[in-house]
Amino acid sequence: MRDLGVGFGYLMKGQRWAGRHGKAYGFGLLPGLVTFLLYLAALVGLIYGADDLTAWATPFADDWGSPWLGLFRGALTALVFALALFLAVITFTAVTLLVGQPFYESLSERVDRSVSPDGTAPESGLPLIRELWISARDSVRVLARVVLYGVLLFACGFIPVVGQTVVPVIGFCVSGFFLAEELTAVALQRRGVELKQRLTLLRGRRMLTLGFGVPLTLAFLVPLVAVFLMPGAVAGATLMARDLLEEPSADADGVAAASVTA
């Protein structure tokens, strides 16, 4: 259970680091803002079309009497929207990281340099187009896993009581785990750590990963919050990646504060 607090601590350290580096924070906001506006438009469209979608998907219920037709389709509409939010939280990070790859790579490297005893940061040595390809490929692989979990949880949502209590908790844990994977990928990919190895690292420190990812998932459900937290989330994930690989670090907060004027 201690790892839960440690994971949350990395999230807070990342936000403090971003707050102390105003220029890096400002540039880090741009990709999130663009992605947020696109996702907002999609979710608004879903809100207006969800009733028609569920009616089209359940023609067998057209002849059901009141109140069963309304209750059934209302519950199904709520589940569809919940699934859309679940996928949005996960894919938002992946899309934002892809759009803002140069911004977040630079931010992550700067975090590494600020906490490294020798002031250096690992570099992948790959051209930008290659890094974008690897990031997009891994994001699709992660998304495939998320969709699988999402479909299973969506189906379990019809189970009385369990579907309204246990399933949402599991859903947030799944979201938090893969959200942490997407964010730590920025730092770990520069170190040549492949997706399979990244997943193994995170599973080995599952509570640490959930302590970082679940609170962030909950925060990302609030409109615009994801945009403002993304730079700090990348910074915190970089610090956590160093811990996962057991790399030596100087005092993160002390060095970060000292480097503001550097």
Secondary structure, DSSP 8 states (H G I E B T S, - for coil): -HHHHHHHHHHHHHHHHHHH-HHHHHHHHHHHHHHHHHHHHHHHHHHHHHHHHHHHH-GGGTT--TTHHHHHHHHHHHHHHHHHHHHHHHHHHHHHHHHTHHHHHHHHHHHHHHHSTTS--------HHHHHHHHHHHHHHHHHHHHHHHHHHHHHTTSTTHHHHHHHHHHHHHHHHHHHHHHHHHHHHHTT--HHHHHHHHHHTHHHHHHHHHHHHHHHTSTTHHHHHHHHHHHHHHHHHHHHTT-----HHHHHHHGGG-
